[in-house]
Amino acid sequence: MKYLYSGPISGVTLGDGQEIMLFPGKEVEMPEAHSYTRTLVALGYLSAQPAGEPIPSHTAEQGE
């Protein structure tokens, strides 16, 4: 599932060896049922994104 990340710059290696880098304001794909994903959602660092809806970039918002 795709999420918008809003926490500090971070990285995680999931139990299956998948490495994920997390950057504030960026979209990230993470397994919905994973305990780390649920933790980040509970902390308010991840917001689920509707399927097929792109996240506006900061440059697009600034008109650059």
PyMOL commands that set and color helices and strands:
alter all, ss='L'
color gray80, all
select helices_A, chain A and resi 35-43+58-62
alter helices_A, ss='H'
color red, helices_A
select strands_A, chain A and resi 2-5+10-13+19-22+27-29+46-48
alter strands_A, ss='S'
color yellow, strands_A
deselect
rebuild
show_as cartoon
